[in-house]
């Protein structure tokens, strides 16, 4: 809305004129509330961002300091032939990958230690190992360890 200003008196000392000047003001953005809102949003995103990050939890062993693994652990072996026949081995037993989740769920029912060690052939792609890890996690396995060899072992 235009602002109405009173007119200045005439320099001759005469009568005041009744005319008024009309001046238009520029619309200005009030910056203080904008900054307040942006700071609140920044704090909300800083607090919420660490909660949104999810990933695959993997306990990677250090090859130079590896220790003996107890024999009562469950090993899932992924041979190089996995690419052709889609079979993994739970111990000595071959299992198709589409029933791996159910088989692992059956094995984890009475166990307090829900840890599985995954042995993958060096020629298997990482994406295939991650797919198997996802199936193991869906079966209720809490920790998946990747087994490696010490340098110089055959």
C-alpha positions in Angstrom: 0.0 0.0 0.0 1.4 3.4 -0.8 2.6 5.6 2.0 1.2 9.1 2.3 3.6 11.7 3.5 2.7 15.3 4.5 4.0 17.9 2.1 6.7 20.4 3.1 5.7 24.0 3.7 6.3 26.4 0.8 9.4 28.5 1.0 7.5 31.8 0.7 6.1 31.5 4.2 2.6 31.5 2.7 -0.2 29.1 3.3 0.3 25.4 3.6 -0.9 23.6 0.6 -3.3 20.8 1.0 -1.6 18.5 -1.5 0.1 15.5 -0.2 2.8 13.4 -1.8 2.4 9.7 -2.3 5.6 7.6 -2.2 5.8 3.9 -2.9 8.0 1.8 -0.6 9.8 -1.3 -1.7 8.7 -4.6 -0.2 11.5 -5.9 2.0 12.0 -9.4 3.3 12.3 -9.6 7.0 15.6 -11.5 7.3 15.7 -12.3 11.0 12.8 -14.9 11.0 14.2 -16.4 7.8 17.6 -16.9 9.5 15.8 -18.4 12.6 13.9 -20.9 10.5 17.0 -21.9 8.6 19.0 -22.5 11.8 16.2 -24.6 13.2 16.1 -26.7 10.0 19.8 -27.1 10.0 19.8 -28.4 13.6 17.0 -30.8 12.8 18.9 -32.2 9.8 22.1 -32.4 11.8 20.4 -34.5 14.5 18.4 -36.7 12.1 21.2 -37.5 9.6 23.1 -40.0 11.7 19.9 -41.8 12.5 19.1 -42.3 8.8 22.3 -44.0 7.8 22.0 -47.8 7.6 24.5 -50.2 6.2 25.5 -53.9 6.3 27.3 -54.7 9.5 30.3 -56.9 8.8 33.0 -57.9 11.2 36.1 -58.0 9.0 39.0 -60.0 10.4 42.5 -58.7 10.3 44.4 -61.3 8.2 47.8 -60.7 9.9 46.4 -61.3 13.4 43.7 -63.9 12.8 42.9 -66.5 15.5 41.6 -70.0 15.5 37.8 -70.2 15.2 36.0 -72.6 17.4 34.6 -75.7 15.7 31.0 -75.1 16.8 30.6 -72.1 14.6 28.4 -72.1 11.4 30.3 -71.6 8.2 28.6 -70.7 4.9 30.9 -71.5 2.0 30.4 -69.8 -1.4 32.3 -71.7 -4.1 33.2 -70.4 -7.5 30.5 -72.7 -9.0 27.9 -70.4 -7.2 27.7 -68.4 -10.4 26.3 -71.4 -12.3 24.2 -73.4 -9.9 23.3 -70.8 -7.2 24.3 -73.2 -4.4 26.1 -72.4 -1.1 27.3 -74.9 1.5 26.3 -74.7 5.2 29.0 -76.9 6.5 29.1 -79.9 4.1 25.5 -79.6 3.1 24.7 -77.9 -0.3 21.8 -75.4 -0.1 20.1 -73.5 -2.9 20.3 -69.7 -2.3 16.5 -69.3 -2.5 16.0 -71.6 0.6 19.1 -70.3 2.5 17.0 -67.9 4.6 14.7 -70.6 5.8 17.5 -73.1 6.5 19.4 -70.5 8.5 16.3 -69.5 10.4 15.9 -73.2 11.4 19.5 -73.3 12.5 19.3 -70.1 14.6 16.2 -71.1 16.6 17.9 -72.6 19.6 21.2 -70.7 19.4 22.3 -67.9 21.6 25.3 -67.1 19.5 23.8 -65.8 16.2 27.1 -65.5 14.4 27.9 -67.0 11.0 31.2 -67.0 9.1 31.1 -66.5 5.4 33.8 -68.0 3.2 33.7 -66.7 -0.3 35.9 -67.8 -3.2 38.1 -65.0 -4.6 36.4 -65.1 -8.0 32.9 -64.3 -6.5 31.7 -60.8 -7.0 31.1 -58.6 -4.1 27.5 -58.0 -5.0 26.8 -61.8 -4.8 28.4 -61.9 -1.3 26.3 -59.0 -0.2 23.1 -60.7 -1.5 24.0 -63.7 0.6 24.7 -61.5 3.6 21.3 -59.9 3.2 19.6 -63.3 3.2 21.6 -64.3 6.3 20.5 -61.1 8.1 16.9 -61.8 7.1 17.2 -65.2 8.7 18.1 -63.6 12.1 21.9 -63.7 12.0 23.2 -60.9 14.0 26.9 -60.9 13.0 28.4 -62.1 9.7 32.2 -62.6 9.7 34.2 -62.9 6.5 36.9 -65.5 6.7 40.3 -64.9 5.1 43.6 -66.7 5.0 46.8 -65.6 6.6 49.5 -64.5 4.1 51.5 -67.5 2.9 48.8 -70.1 3.8 47.5 -72.4 1.1 
